[in-house]
């Protein structure tokens, strides 16, 4: 079943996020915030970006009838204004929100069926284009 693959991916995603945060935990506040000259500037900026992307997509998915309830927490979050938004400048808060989001993703996929993932959704991207 296709949903089983998504469930496996969600657990892998959680594991990789845990590993990234474990590595970043050893960095000083200065190192976390230092502009590294990359797309999202700092390590903290990159970790925020990954969470921002998940929030944006999960908010889109939350309008699917099978997802509304389990994704209600995510839908209640303020929509990030851009992909480089720093929604959590505090590393501990960012990590806690990452862990909560990963748990929600796993719970969400545990509740979905193969027929649920066969449905199409409509959404607008950050620029307002409809898909």
Beta strands, then each sheet from edge to edge (+ up, - down):
end
